[in-house]
Amino acid sequence: MEMNSEEDPSPMSLLDLPQSILDFILKCLSPKDLLTMSKVCVFLKRKCQSDRFWENHIKEKWGRVISDAVYKEWKWHIEIAKDGVLMKNNQTASMGSFIGDWPNVCLCSYLQDCNFLTAQKSNNFMMSLYFSLQTGSFWFPAQVYKGMMIHNALVNYDSRSNTFQARYVQNGDWKLIGKKIEWDMVRAPSVHTSPYLLYVSQSIQNLKPEDHIEIQWRPNAQSPYDWFYGVIGHLDSCNEDCCQCHYNGKKIVDY
């Protein structure tokens, strides 16, 4: 019987791949597949929980509706969890971040269930943020279209209906703006100013007739500002055949 003198090559392991190729493969995986891959071994667990892979998934799915304020608020929740405050106080309910003085208090974010932030999850910033958004545990600041108004609100995601629900806090009370809000009705806040502060645009002098703008409005000094649409119009004295309105310091807004 003739023997094969050449030994069969040993099978290649995923871990034998060059680092750049392995990273490319992991970058192409879905969140579900990343979780599955993380159970293979300790090395892949660390790799699959890396912020850079989960940051891509956050930007791809949530980039349109979250702003830098969301990352800042999630960092606040992470730091609270790492400090062990929740464990020391045996806190198992909800936790929110507030700014301002009463009655001008703004609820910045809201974690519905503090048990969500286990020690392991608090060590993986982007991955824990992704799943806090995906499961609807994290209420985050955003803006919601309703008619001609744009409301500053806290929203959370319902994966079953692929929609959002939104609430805002006024004088200590939660008020529902709506449920089953579609994706195209939610956006990241257009400015970084607190809803209780007047935003001063640097572009006012450059506005001209027919420009579409958004204007802050609130019913009283104790309420946060919302936004509504307007269009720059012509001054009463304008000769539209030779319009000079954009050179005037006064602006007419049509609602």
Phi, psi and omega per residue, in radians:
M1 nan 2.251 -3.070
E2 -1.468 2.254 -3.142
M3 -1.669 2.476 3.072
N4 -1.391 2.019 -3.074
S5 -1.298 -0.327 -3.121
E6 -1.611 2.283 3.125
E7 -1.347 2.484 3.068
D8 -1.121 2.358 -3.139
P9 -1.159 2.483 3.131
S10 -1.218 2.498 -3.119
P11 -1.085 2.539 3.142
M12 -1.441 2.361 3.076
S13 -1.599 2.721 3.067
L14 -1.016 -0.572 -3.117
L15 -1.313 -0.181 3.094
D16 -1.436 -0.204 -3.120
L17 -1.198 2.619 3.023
P18 -1.005 2.613 -3.071
Q19 -0.966 -0.737 -3.085
S20 -1.138 -0.651 3.135
I21 -1.247 -0.716 3.100
L22 -1.078 -0.760 3.120
D23 -1.103 -0.665 3.121
F24 -1.112 -0.723 3.119
I25 -1.106 -0.807 -3.113
L26 -1.134 -0.596 3.139
K27 -1.149 -0.476 -3.121
C28 -1.479 -0.176 -3.086
L29 -1.341 2.601 3.039
S30 -1.304 2.875 3.071
P31 -0.955 -0.716 3.130
K32 -1.111 -0.741 -3.133
D33 -1.222 -0.590 3.064
L34 -1.084 -0.723 3.103
L35 -1.110 -0.733 3.116
T36 -1.098 -0.787 -3.138
M37 -1.108 -0.560 -3.106
S38 -1.167 -0.244 -3.117
K39 -1.588 -0.020 -3.080
V40 -1.252 -0.858 -3.121
C41 -2.805 2.996 -3.096
V42 -1.119 -0.702 -3.128
F43 -1.075 -0.842 -3.138
L44 -1.225 -0.471 3.069
K45 -1.089 -0.810 3.116
R46 -1.110 -0.736 -3.123
K47 -1.119 -0.811 -3.029
C48 -1.266 -0.305 3.099
Q49 -1.680 0.107 -3.106
S50 -1.124 2.465 -3.112
D51 -1.023 -0.611 -3.017
R52 -1.156 -0.559 3.105
F53 -1.308 -0.698 -3.104
W54 -1.340 -0.489 3.076
E55 -1.087 -0.652 3.096
N56 -1.080 -0.736 -3.138
H57 -1.195 -0.644 3.102
I58 -1.121 -0.811 -3.127
K59 -1.122 -0.674 -3.101
E60 -1.157 -0.756 -3.068
K61 -1.627 -0.697 -2.956
W62 -1.913 -0.043 -3.005
G63 -0.987 -0.551 -3.092
R64 -1.328 -0.421 -3.006
V65 -1.946 -0.110 3.112
I66 -2.048 2.659 -3.140
S67 -2.132 -3.084 3.093
D68 -1.043 -0.476 3.132
A69 -1.077 -0.569 3.132
V70 -1.155 -0.779 3.108
Y71 -1.100 -0.668 3.124
K72 -1.131 -0.749 3.140
E73 -1.188 -0.696 3.127
W74 -1.150 -0.626 3.064
K75 -1.057 -0.670 3.104
W76 -1.073 -0.786 3.129
H77 -1.142 -0.702 3.116
I78 -1.067 -0.782 -3.118
E79 -1.121 -0.683 3.082
I80 -1.075 -0.750 -3.138
A81 -1.144 -0.720 -3.116
K82 -1.201 -0.558 3.122
D83 -1.226 -0.197 3.123
G84 1.353 0.261 -3.126
V85 -1.094 -0.674 -3.114
L86 -1.159 -0.705 -3.139
M87 -1.188 -0.735 -3.104
K88 -1.105 -0.676 -3.103
N89 -1.615 0.076 -3.090
N90 0.901 0.679 -3.104
Q91 -1.437 2.160 -3.120
T92 -2.199 0.021 -3.084
A93 -1.655 -2.286 -3.051
S94 -1.782 2.960 -3.127
M95 -2.661 2.247 -3.109
G96 -2.218 2.761 3.109
S97 -1.934 2.208 -3.086
F98 -2.100 2.638 2.948
I99 -2.349 2.798 3.080
G100 1.624 3.010 3.121
D101 -1.956 2.585 3.131
W102 -1.058 2.399 0.046
P103 -1.541 0.008 -3.141
N104 -1.495 1.173 -3.137
V105 -1.818 2.286 -3.134
C106 -2.027 2.148 3.066
L107 -1.431 1.969 -3.011
C108 -1.440 -0.662 3.113
S109 -2.813 2.948 -3.010
Y110 -2.673 2.078 3.073
L111 -1.727 1.988 -2.971
Q112 -1.190 -0.562 -3.091
D113 -2.422 1.927 -3.098
C114 -1.163 -0.387 3.106
N115 -1.134 -0.277 3.122
F116 -1.074 -0.631 -3.077
L117 -1.558 1.404 3.012
T118 -1.274 2.976 -3.131
A119 -1.037 -0.696 -3.111
Q120 -1.175 -0.788 -3.110
K121 -1.143 -0.587 -3.122
S122 -1.217 -0.272 3.097
N123 -1.555 -0.073 -3.130
N124 -2.178 1.533 -2.938
F125 -1.014 -0.996 -3.028
M126 -1.225 -0.705 -3.137
M127 -1.120 -0.764 3.140
S128 -1.180 -0.613 3.084
L129 -1.140 -0.755 -3.137
Y130 -0.991 -0.854 -3.065
F131 -1.335 -0.437 3.043
S132 -1.179 -0.633 3.068
L133 -1.257 -0.788 -3.052
Q134 -1.129 -0.662 -3.113
T135 -1.492 -0.148 -3.129
G136 1.387 0.185 3.133
S137 -1.247 -0.494 -3.044
F138 -1.835 2.059 2.996
W139 -1.553 2.166 -3.026
F140 -2.170 2.722 -3.113
P141 -1.262 2.339 3.095
A142 -2.747 -3.108 3.078
Q143 -2.142 2.460 -3.041
V144 -2.134 2.258 3.073
Y145 -1.343 2.327 3.037
K146 -2.576 1.791 -3.033
G147 1.138 -2.290 3.114
M148 -1.570 0.015 -3.113
M149 -1.752 2.698 3.012
I150 -2.199 1.956 -3.042
H151 -1.661 2.375 2.917
N152 -1.325 2.276 -3.020
A153 -2.693 2.989 2.895
L154 -1.794 2.323 -3.130
V155 -2.200 2.707 2.971
N156 -2.426 2.781 -2.964
Y157 -1.738 2.429 3.040
D158 -1.946 1.841 -3.068
S159 -1.181 -0.446 -3.114
R160 -1.168 -0.679 -3.130
S161 -1.828 -0.067 -3.085
N162 0.952 0.732 3.116
T163 -2.369 3.141 -3.138
F164 -2.104 2.801 2.836
Q165 -2.144 2.660 -3.002
A166 -2.369 2.477 3.076
R167 -2.426 2.767 2.975
Y168 -2.408 2.736 -3.091
V169 -1.845 2.217 3.111
Q170 -2.362 2.108 -3.107
N171 0.913 0.721 3.039
G172 1.479 -0.063 -3.092
D173 -1.920 2.408 3.038
W174 -1.424 2.270 3.106
K175 -2.158 2.333 -3.096
L176 -1.438 2.184 3.033
I177 -1.485 -0.723 3.140
G178 3.065 2.825 3.034
K179 -2.059 2.894 3.134
K180 0.892 0.799 3.104
I181 -1.453 2.180 -3.093
E182 -1.240 2.815 -3.098
W183 -1.011 -0.686 -3.067
D184 -1.312 -0.009 3.079
M185 -1.776 0.086 -3.124
V186 -2.182 2.447 3.083
R187 -2.540 2.842 2.997
A188 -1.205 2.580 3.094
P189 -0.929 2.397 -3.064
S190 -1.328 -0.388 3.099
V191 -2.324 2.824 -3.092
H192 -1.619 -0.024 -3.121
T193 -1.230 2.542 3.067
S194 -1.033 2.511 3.104
P195 -1.022 -0.268 -3.134
Y196 -1.632 -0.036 -3.123
L197 -1.964 2.537 3.099
L198 -1.322 2.255 3.129
Y199 -1.596 2.213 -3.140
V200 -1.811 1.936 -3.118
S201 -1.352 2.554 3.085
Q202 -1.596 0.055 -3.039
S203 -1.942 0.141 -3.045
I204 -1.027 -0.745 -3.071
Q205 -1.181 -0.315 -3.109
N206 -1.582 -0.064 -3.105
L207 -1.252 2.564 3.128
K208 -2.424 2.814 -3.133
P209 -0.899 2.463 -3.138
E210 1.458 -0.056 3.041
D211 -1.242 2.387 3.085
H212 -1.627 2.307 -3.058
I213 -2.365 2.977 2.989
E214 -2.112 2.420 -3.060
I215 -2.187 2.422 3.067
Q216 -1.291 2.566 3.098
W217 -2.682 2.516 3.009
R218 -2.604 2.603 -3.070
P219 -1.261 -0.497 -3.141
N220 -2.759 3.001 -3.040
A221 -1.195 -0.312 -3.126
Q222 -1.543 -0.123 -3.085
S223 -1.746 2.662 3.040
P224 -1.291 2.764 3.080
Y225 -1.303 2.431 2.866
D226 -1.932 -3.127 -3.108
W227 -2.199 2.537 3.007
F228 -2.439 2.810 -3.050
Y229 -1.439 2.594 3.041
G230 -2.634 2.891 3.104
V231 -2.260 2.309 3.094
I232 -1.184 2.199 -3.133
G233 -1.851 -3.113 3.120
H234 -1.546 2.560 3.028
L235 -1.141 2.693 -3.130
D236 -1.034 -0.550 -3.093
S237 -1.531 0.111 -3.009
C238 -1.338 2.403 2.923
N239 -1.718 1.777 -2.984
E240 -1.103 -0.332 3.083
D241 -1.248 -0.384 3.105
C242 -2.470 1.126 -3.000
C243 -1.181 2.279 3.085
Q244 -2.137 0.277 -3.018
C245 -1.043 -0.580 -3.065
H246 -1.259 -0.188 3.066
Y247 -1.584 -0.136 -3.102
N248 -1.576 2.491 -3.142
G249 -1.236 -0.351 3.125
K250 -1.551 2.529 3.115
K251 -2.217 2.393 3.054
I252 -1.765 2.275 -3.129
V253 -2.026 2.215 3.033
D254 -1.749 2.299 -3.107
Y255 -1.735 nan nan
